[in-house]
């Protein structure tokens, strides 16, 4: 009914005319009505979930206490003996969760490159679920969502896409055939480095009913105050993402011309990315020509801080080898191209002139 930017700010309000939805901090409710206990259902969480569903074009949404809580709920859709295929370019925490926790419940995991059509088609045989990120983390490889959805549909595989890097402003996996969309709402949806949250959106009623049971029974729903923070962040999502993208494109040019950088990873020229997304986002990864300068570069910024996470107003630089993918073995890191000289830059919304000067100073150590 409205454009995306309008939907971001069209929150519910209240019976008293407040234009900001109230935060219902009560853990319990009298009367035995629709709301009884906040672990199961809370009005503030429902407000956020309604916004998430609308923005992703889904019918049902669930707000979790972290991105990994959302991935955990996704894996809880599986049962012992099921096979789950996970994109090899996924967040290291998702891979760790699969290998260290759910594999112990006799769920079979296979990790494959979803951009390799032959390998993916083979891996999907007998699978119950596929989880991918596109662009991938941290090398920003792009998977064709529509083509992958067709593969999954032909094999009866539930298809989930982690849309954290793109957000619903840039990419809508459900409209391209995915069954489920995930977010670490800690990142761009919240956008201010002040909350930890996750989300799952789907239009499938059976999947939604199972997720409803999982979130209420495991107690992983997002707290009312954190729901408020994410909802507030979403109101400026389009404005922030436009600035993230602009700054990232400018810094990408700087990195490509600098002799200290041997490779730059950013999907702006990828034809699949251009087909399925409005832009390429605010994430850049790059490889240093001299790995011995890694520590000096990581710690050389005043604006660009060496810290984990991404997607906030502040620019952050991360070392995947020792941070996001630290739990992987040496051989796994090597096979994925995650070397000590690989850095991941989450470009913020600061002045592009300041960011350019800072990045050049960091690289010129």
C-alpha positions in Angstrom: 0.0 0.0 0.0 2.8 2.4 0.9 6.4 2.6 -0.4 9.1 0.9 1.6 10.4 4.1 3.2 6.9 4.9 4.5 6.4 1.4 5.9 9.6 1.8 7.9 8.0 4.7 9.9 4.4 3.7 9.9 4.4 2.1 13.4 1.3 1.5 15.4 1.1 4.1 18.1 -1.4 3.7 20.9 -5.0 4.3 22.0 -3.8 7.6 23.6 -2.6 9.1 20.3 1.1 8.4 20.8 3.0 8.2 17.5 5.6 5.9 19.0 4.4 2.5 20.1 4.6 2.0 23.9 7.0 -0.5 25.5 5.1 -3.1 27.4 7.5 -4.2 30.1 5.0 -6.3 31.9 6.0 -10.0 32.2 2.4 -11.1 32.7 -1.1 -9.9 31.8 -4.4 -10.4 33.5 -7.6 -11.7 32.1 -6.5 -14.8 30.2 -6.8 -13.0 26.8 -4.5 -12.9 23.8 -1.6 -11.9 26.0 -0.8 -13.8 29.1 2.9 -14.1 29.6 5.6 -12.2 27.7 7.8 -15.2 27.0 5.0 -16.4 24.8 3.7 -13.2 23.4 4.2 -9.5 24.0 2.5 -6.4 22.3 5.9 -4.6 21.7 7.4 -7.7 20.1 4.2 -8.1 18.0 4.6 -4.6 16.8 8.2 -5.2 15.6 7.3 -8.6 14.1 4.5 -7.0 12.1 7.0 -4.4 10.7 9.5 -7.1 9.8 6.9 -9.2 8.0 5.7 -6.2 6.0 9.2 -5.1 5.0 10.3 -8.6 3.9 7.0 -9.3 2.1 6.2 -12.2 4.4 3.1 -13.2 6.5 4.8 -14.2 9.7 7.8 -12.8 11.6 9.6 -13.8 14.8 12.0 -11.6 16.8 14.7 -13.4 18.7 17.2 -12.3 21.4 20.2 -12.7 18.9 21.0 -13.6 15.3 22.3 -16.9 16.5 19.1 -17.6 18.4 17.3 -17.2 15.1 19.7 -19.6 13.4 19.2 -22.0 16.3 15.4 -21.8 15.8 15.9 -22.5 12.1 18.0 -25.6 12.9 15.3 -26.7 15.5 13.0 -27.2 12.5 15.1 -30.3 11.8 14.9 -33.7 13.4 17.5 -36.4 14.1 18.7 -38.0 10.9 17.9 -34.9 8.7 20.5 -33.5 6.4 21.1 -29.7 6.3 23.2 -28.0 3.7 24.9 -24.8 4.8 26.7 -22.4 2.4 30.4 -22.6 3.1 30.5 -18.8 2.9 28.3 -18.4 6.0 29.0 -16.5 9.2 31.4 -18.5 11.4 29.0 -18.6 14.3 26.4 -20.3 12.2 29.0 -22.9 11.1 30.1 -23.4 14.7 26.5 -23.8 15.8 26.0 -26.5 13.2 29.3 -28.4 13.9 29.5 -28.1 17.7 25.9 -28.2 18.8 23.3 -29.5 16.4 25.6 -32.2 14.9 25.5 -33.7 18.4 21.7 -34.2 17.9 22.3 -36.4 14.9 21.6 -33.7 12.3 23.8 -34.2 9.3 25.5 -31.1 8.0 27.1 -30.6 4.6 29.0 -27.4 3.8 29.1 -26.4 0.1 29.7 -23.5 -2.2 26.2 -22.4 -3.2 27.6 -20.5 -6.2 28.8 -23.8 -7.7 25.6 -25.1 -9.4 26.8 -28.7 -9.8 28.1 -29.0 -6.2 24.9 -27.5 -4.8 22.6 -29.7 -6.8 24.4 -32.8 -5.6 24.5 -31.7 -2.0 20.7 -31.0 -2.0 19.9 -34.7 -2.7 18.2 -36.0 0.4 18.4 -32.7 2.3 15.7 -31.1 4.4 17.1 -27.6 4.6 19.5 -25.2 2.8 20.9 -22.1 4.5 22.9 -19.6 2.6 24.1 -16.0 2.9 24.3 -13.8 -0.2 26.5 -11.9 -0.4 28.6 -14.4 1.6 30.6 -13.6 4.8 33.4 -12.5 4.5 34.3 -12.8 0.7 30.9 -11.4 -0.6 30.3 -14.1 -3.1 26.9 -13.9 -4.7 24.4 -16.7 -5.0 21.5 -16.6 -7.5 18.5 -16.8 -5.1 15.9 -17.4 -7.8 17.9 -20.2 -9.4 18.7 -21.8 -6.0 15.0 -21.6 -5.0 14.1 -23.6 -8.1 16.6 -26.2 -7.2 15.2 -26.5 -3.7 11.6 -26.6 -4.9 12.4 -29.4 -7.3 14.0 -31.5 -4.5 11.6 -30.6 -1.7 14.2 -28.7 0.3 13.3 -25.8 2.6 15.3 -22.8 1.5 16.5 -20.1 4.0 18.5 -17.0 3.2 20.4 -14.9 5.7 19.7 -11.4 4.5 21.6 -9.5 7.1 24.1 -7.9 4.8 21.5 -6.7 2.3 18.4 -5.9 4.5 14.9 -5.9 3.0 15.6 -2.4 1.6 18.1 -3.9 -0.9 17.1 -7.5 -1.4 13.9 -9.5 -0.8 14.6 -13.3 -0.9 11.0 -14.3 -0.3 9.9 -12.6 -3.6 12.7 -14.6 -5.3 11.4 -17.9 -4.1 13.1 -18.5 -0.7 10.9 -20.0 2.0 12.6 -18.3 5.0 14.5 -15.1 5.6 16.9 -14.6 8.6 18.5 -11.5 10.0 20.9 -10.6 12.7 18.9 -7.6 13.6 21.9 -6.5 15.7 23.3 -5.2 12.4 21.7 -2.9 9.9 18.1 -3.3 11.1 19.0 -1.9 14.5 21.8 0.1 13.0 23.2 1.8 16.1 25.5 -0.8 17.9 23.1 -0.8 20.9 21.1 -4.0 20.8 21.5 -7.7 20.1 18.6 -9.2 18.1 17.6 -11.7 15.4 14.7 -12.3 13.2 13.0 -14.9 11.0 10.3 -14.2 8.4 8.3 -16.6 6.3 5.0 -16.9 4.5 4.6 -20.7 5.1 2.0 -21.3 7.8 3.3 -24.7 8.8 6.9 -23.3 9.3 5.4 -20.4 11.2 3.5 -22.6 13.6 6.6 -24.6 14.3 8.6 -21.4 14.9 5.9 -20.1 17.2 6.2 -23.2 19.3 10.0 -23.0 19.3 10.3 -19.3 20.3 7.7 -19.5 23.0 9.0 -22.8 24.5 12.7 -22.0 24.4 12.2 -18.5 25.7 14.4 -16.9 23.0 12.0 -14.0 22.1 13.4 -10.5 22.0 12.8 -8.4 25.1 10.3 -5.5 24.8 12.9 -2.8 25.2 15.2 -4.3 22.6 12.2 -4.6 20.3 11.6 -0.9 20.7 15.3 -0.2 19.8 15.1 -2.3 16.7 11.8 -0.7 15.7 13.3 2.7 16.2 16.4 1.8 14.1 14.2 0.5 11.2 12.6 4.0 10.9 15.9 5.3 9.4 16.9 2.2 7.6 16.6 3.5 4.0 18.5 6.7 4.8 21.3 4.8 6.5 21.6 2.1 3.8 21.9 4.7 1.1 24.7 6.4 2.9 26.4 3.0 3.7 26.3 2.1 0.0 27.6 5.4 -1.2 30.5 5.4 1.3 31.4 1.8 0.5 31.5 2.4 -3.2 33.8 5.3 -2.7 36.1 3.4 -0.3 36.2 0.5 -2.7 37.8 2.7 -5.4 40.4 3.8 -2.9 41.2 0.2 -1.9 41.5 -1.0 -5.5 44.1 1.6 -6.3 46.2 1.2 -3.2 49.5 -0.8 -3.5 49.1 -2.2 0.1 45.9 -4.1 -1.1 46.2 -7.2 -3.3 42.5 -8.0 -3.7 39.2 -6.2 -3.0 35.9 -8.1 -2.5 32.7 -6.1 -3.3 29.9 -7.3 -5.5 29.1 -4.1 -7.4 30.1 -5.6 -10.8 28.4 -9.0 -10.2 25.5 -9.4 -12.7 23.5 -11.7 -10.4 23.8 -9.1 -7.6 22.6 -6.4 -10.0 19.7 -8.6 -11.0 18.4 -9.5 -7.5 19.4 -6.5 -5.3 19.1 -2.7 -5.5 22.8 -2.1 -4.6 25.8 -3.9 -3.1 25.6 -2.8 0.5 28.1 -1.4 3.0 30.4 -4.3 3.4 33.9 -4.6 1.8 36.6 -7.2 2.3 40.1 -6.8 1.2 43.4 -8.7 1.3 46.7 -7.1 2.2 49.7 -7.5 0.0 51.9 -7.8 3.2 50.3 -9.8 6.0 52.8 -8.5 8.5 51.1 -5.1 8.5 47.7 -6.6 9.6 47.9 -5.7 13.3 49.2 -2.1 12.6 46.4 -1.5 10.1 43.7 -2.9 12.4 44.7 -0.7 15.2 45.6 2.4 13.2 42.2 4.0 13.0 40.6 6.8 15.0 37.2 6.8 13.2 37.4 3.2 11.9 37.5 1.0 15.0 38.9 -2.5 15.3 35.8 -4.4 16.6 33.5 -7.2 15.7 30.0 -6.8 14.4 28.8 -4.7 11.4 26.0 -2.6 10.1 25.9 0.3 12.5 26.4 4.0 12.0 30.1 3.6 13.0 32.7 2.1 10.7 34.3 -1.0 12.0 37.1 -3.1 10.7 37.3 -6.8 11.6 39.8 -9.7 11.2 37.8 -12.7 10.1 40.8 -15.1 10.7 40.8 -14.4 14.5 37.3 -13.1 15.1 34.2 -14.0 13.1 35.7 -17.3 11.8 38.1 -18.1 14.6 36.4 -21.3 15.5 37.1 -22.9 12.1 40.1 -25.1 11.7 43.2 -24.0 9.9 42.4 -26.2 6.9 38.8 -24.9 6.8 40.0 -21.3 6.9 42.5 -22.0 4.1 39.9 -23.6 1.9 37.6 -20.6 2.3 40.3 -18.1 1.6 40.3 -16.7 5.1 43.9 -15.8 5.7 45.6 -13.6 8.3 45.8 -10.8 5.8 42.1 -10.7 5.0 40.2 -7.8 6.6 36.5 -7.0 6.6 35.3 -3.4 6.6 31.8 -2.4 7.7 31.5 1.1 6.2 29.6 3.5 8.4 27.8 6.8 7.7 30.6 9.2 8.6 31.9 11.9 6.2 33.3 10.2 3.1 36.2 12.7 3.2 37.1 11.7 6.7 36.8 8.0 6.0 39.0 8.3 2.9 41.7 10.2 4.7 41.5 7.7 7.6 41.7 4.6 5.4 44.7 6.0 3.5 46.5 6.7 6.7 45.8 3.2 8.0 47.1 1.6 4.8 50.2 3.8 4.6 51.8 2.3 7.7 
